[in-house]
Amino acid sequence: MKQFHFKLQPLLDKERMNENECAGRLKNIQNAFLNEKNKSENLWKRMMICQGELKSKKGRSVTQGELITYENYFLKLNCEIKASRLRVQKMVHEMKVIQDELWKIVKKRKALEKLRDRWEEEHKNVLEFLSNKEMDDIAMTKFANNLVMKKWLR
């Protein structure tokens, strides 16, 4: 019997490779996103801690030099937090783009797999039909031979 051959198998294989590659890119960007988000949160916590320390020092005397140092430090932290948040927003946008791309690839791959399954089922039905036809032909030939033999024997 003839084995099933899916003519679009190279395209299906290519879509599977594209899906794996795209999923890998998505995983990388998600990891980078989580790292950047943690970094941003840590900067924010550090700023809150330092502001708390400054408030507690206000009860005591704080020199002008310390205030300038704190102010410069807060400005630096603020800039880093804003830059980190911008990177997080950019990564969110990249993730959405990659997710959309992955969704399209998965949709195309699933359509090809359904087509493959349908063609394979049709192939099996044709083989079954041919097999049944062959069996019917054999049975009809035997029946005809038996009739001829019975006529000769009479």
N, C-alpha and C positions, 0 to 999 in steps of 0.2 A: 504494500500500500504506500501511497505517496504521502510523505511528511508535509506538514503545514509549513509554509514559508510566508512570513509577513513582509511584504515589499517595502513597507515604511519603517522597518526595524532600525535602520541607521538613524532616521530622524527621531524615533523614540529614544534611542540610546543617547543621542545628542541632547535631547530635552532633559533626560535624567542627569546627564553631566552638568548641564546648565543649572538645573535645580540644586544639585549638590554644591556647585560653586557659589551660587547666589545665597544659599542657606549658610555657607561658611562666611561669606561677607557680612551677612546679617548678624551672625553670632559674634564676629569680631567687632562690629560697630556697637552691638549691645554691651559687650564687655567694656569697650572704651567709654560708652555712655555711663555705665554704672561707676566706673573709676572716676570719671570727671564729676559725676553727681556727688559721690562721696567726698571728693576733694573740695567741691564747692560748699558742702555742708560742714566740713571740718574747718574751712576758712571762716564761715559764718559763726560757728561755735567759738572759735578762737577770738573773734572780734567781740562776741558777747561776754566772754570771760574777761577780756581786757577792759571792756567798758565797766563791768562789775567791779574790777579791781580799782579802776579810776574813781568810781563812785565811793568806794569804801575809803579811799585815800583822801577824798575831799573833806571828810570830817577832820582829818589831820591836815597838816600844811603840805601843800604841793608846790614845788618850785616851778618857776616859769620854764626852765629847761626840761623838766619832766613833762609838762603840758605840751611843749613843742614836740618832744619825742613821741608822746602818745598821739598827738594830732597827725604827725607824719606817718606813724605806724597805721593809724586808722585809715588815712587816705590810701596808703599802699594796699592794705587789706581790701578796702572798698573797690579799688581798681582791679585787683585780682579776682574778687567775687564777681564783678560785672563781666570781666573777660571769661571767667569760667561759666557763667550763666549763658553768655553768648555761644560758647562752644557747645554747651548742653543743648541749646535751641537748634544749633546747626546739626548736631548729631540726631536729634529727634526728627528733623526734616529728612536727613539722609536715611534714617531707619524707615520712614514712611515710604520714601521712593523705592528703597530696596524691597520692602514688603509688597508694594504694588507690583514690582517686577516679578517677584517670587510668585505672587498670586497668579499672574498671567502665565508664567511658565508651568505652574502646577495644573492650571486649567487646561492648557494645551496638552500636557503630558497625559492627563486623565482622559481627554478626548481621544488621543491616539490609543491609549490602552483599551478604551471601550470599543474603538474601531477594530483593534486587533482581536479582542474577545469575540466580537460579532463575526468577523471574518473566519476566525478559527471554528466557531460554532457552525457556520455555513459550510465550511470545509468538512467538518465531521458529518454533517447531515448528508452532503453529497457522497462521501465515502460510504456511509451507511446505506444510502439509496443504491449505489452501485453494487455494494456487497449483497443487498437483498435481491437486486435484479439478477446478479450472477447466480445466486442460490435458486431463484425462481427458474432461470434458464436451465440449470442443472436438473431441477425437479421435473420440469416439462420434458426435457430430453429423456430422462429415465422413464417417465410415464409413457411417452411416445414409443420408446424402445420396448417397454413391457406390452403395449397394445400390439405392436408389430409381431412380437414374439408369440403372443397368444394366438394371433391369426395364423401364423405359420404352423403352430402346433396343432391346430384343429384339423 
